[in-house]
Every structure is written in structure tokens, then in C-alpha cells.
Amino acid sequence: MKNNKGMEDYSKLLINDSLLPDIFLVRYAQELSKNALLVYLWLNMTDKKNGFDEKDIKELKIVREEDIAPALAELMAASLINRKDKTYAFEDIKAREIGDYISSAIARGNDPELTGLMSNEKDRKILADSISSTFYQGELPYIFYRLIDKCLNDYKFDSRVCYKLFEEGYEQSIHRSLQQMEKMALSWYEKGYTDIRSLEKQLEINKRTKKIIKLCGSLLRKRLNGLDIDRVTSWVEELDATEELVTLAFKENEYRSNLALVHVGETLKKWHDQGVKTAEDAARFSEEEHKENKRNATRRKAKSGSVWRTGEEAGIANKPSEETPAAKAPAPEETNNDDDIPDDILDMFGDADEDN
């Protein structure tokens, strides 16, 4: 009897599965904090989804008491639960999603076919099937069908742009996060990347920017911050910088004791203004610039007189100038010899021998 009871409990454990709608995983779960996700998942396993309070969560002991209120606030902000007085309840996210889909389909003038998801639109179906098989192993979550509709009908994306959106999302590992995919789609729309030509040009710029960011980090031996990344992005978008030119610009500034990206940017800006587009252009420009700097330095030294020159080179004659006064003869030596005193001066004092 005891063994049968044990087997019965074991069977209950195996079949007691909690169901979660797929839309929760693709739209909400990846954006929730750990505490909010734990509260939602554990409450989903109870019979209190339609009415619970903070006391029920405390009894579960899955998060600290001081973390309960912030977790509930986060779930309400995500529209996963609602509140009435002090009691909370789960939102029916599946019903809400279907309602939103029907409303958007009617707004576009279509009769929504809930099972077919607008399958009468042949091109759209081919596009969705291609996205599903390439990036979702043939299991495209329903919510991403909605995103495809939004891109094609609201944003007026070319079908190739819509495909590129999911390709970029896959490469960035965000293709299963609806919020991040919607954010990227909105960014493309706001920037006017609705046709494949403008989009591919921007994607090439983005790819080049990532490579140059990695290059600068390697040359500076540090991880670039947000300001540095913005500066490098401007080099690519405004100065058409390439990895080759950036490398040469670093070498051009190697003499600096404290080399920074601002110095590299100044060099790239100077080259851009002078029409430098290749490494060969940069080499020729730098060589000419160094020669000109050397010539200017020589001129400055000559002008300041710091360069030694002969008198003839300076325009100074070796013969004395007519305006130069003649040299004076040396003054005679002073003496006390009476023979040098005139007689008429001596006569003024009379004859000393006669007075005596």
C-alpha cells in the first residue's frame, strides 16, 4: 500500500505541468528581471493566477520580501498582471494579442483569417516561410508574423528589407527578442531604410564601423567606451574612413607621448578635406606635408637670424663706411715735468730766486 501511494505521488509529479503561452517567451520573458520572472513563473504553477496578494508571494519564499513590490511593479508595467485594490491577477496575454491582431487587420481593410494569418497574400506568405525556415528552424513564433505584417504594411518595407531585418537579428542573436527586433525595425523606418539599396549602404557602414572599433581597441590596448564608439562611427559616416586609413593615421601620430583618438580623428579630417581616399594618397600627402614643414622651418630660422651667414651673405661690406668717424689719436701721457709748462705761465709767479 505504501509503495502504491509513493507511485501515485510520483505520477502526479510527472504530469503536473504548467502551461505557458509561447507569446510570453518571445515577447516578455527575455526582458524581465530575475525576480519578476521567478514571481510570474511560480504563481503560474498555483491556482491563484486570478487572485493573489503579496502575502501569497511571501509564502513561496522565492525572493526577498523587499524585492516583492518591485517585482510586482515590473510585471504590471509589462502588462502581464493587473491590480485591483490589494489583489493581483494575470492578464490574458493570448486573448489580448489576438484582439490586437484583428484590430490591425481591420484597420488595413483586410478580413482577418485567424488560422491562416493572412495566407491569401502570396508574397507575404513566401517571405514568412523563408524567414521561418532560415532563422527559426521552421517554427516561426506567431508574434513575429505580426512583426512581418507591421514592416510590410505600416513601415512600407521592401520585402528584401524585411528579410534583412531578421537576418541582422539572427547575426546579432536578438532574433528571438521581439522588443529588440521591433526596436531595430523602427530605427530603420525612422532613418528611411525602406528600400534595399539604402539599407545595404548603411549595413556596409555598420560593418566597417565594427571592424574599425575593434582595430582602435587593439591599437590603444583598451576597450572603447560610448564616446569613443561615437567618434569612430563619425569617422566612417562623415569622413569615409577605412581600416587602412585609420591604421596610417595612428602611425602618423606615433610621435605623441599620449596618443588619443582625437589626434587620429584630426589627421583623418585633414586627409578628408584634402581629398585623400587611399593609402597611396595619404602617403603622398604626408610626404609633401613633411617637406613643406621643413621648408617653413628653414625660412623661419633665416628670418630670425639664427642661421650663421658671412658678411657678404648678409650684405655687409668689409671696407669702412664714409659715415664712420675717424678713430681718435691716443691722449698724451700726463707728466709733472716743468719743462712741459709754458714760460708765460711761470712768469706769472715771478722769479723766486730774485725775491730771496
Secondary structure, 3 states (H helix, E strand, C coil): CHHHHHHHHHHHHHHCCCCCCHHHHHHHHHHCCHHHHHHHHHHHCCCCCCCECHHHHHHHCCCCHHHHHHHHHHHHHCCCEEEECCEEEECCHHHHHHHHHHHHHHHCCCCCCCCCCCCCCHHHHHHHHHHHHHHCCCCCCHHHHHHHHHHHHHCCCCHHHHHHHHHHHHHCCCCCCHHHHHHHHHHHHHHCCCCHHHHHHHHHHHHHHHHHHHHHHHHHCCCCCHHHHHHHHHHHHHHCCCHHHHHHHHHHCCCCCCCCHHHHHHHHHHHHHCCCCCHHHHHHHHHHHHHHHHHHHHHHHHHHCCCCCCHHHHCCCCCCCCCCCCCCCCCCCCCCCHHHCCHHHHHCCCCHHHHC
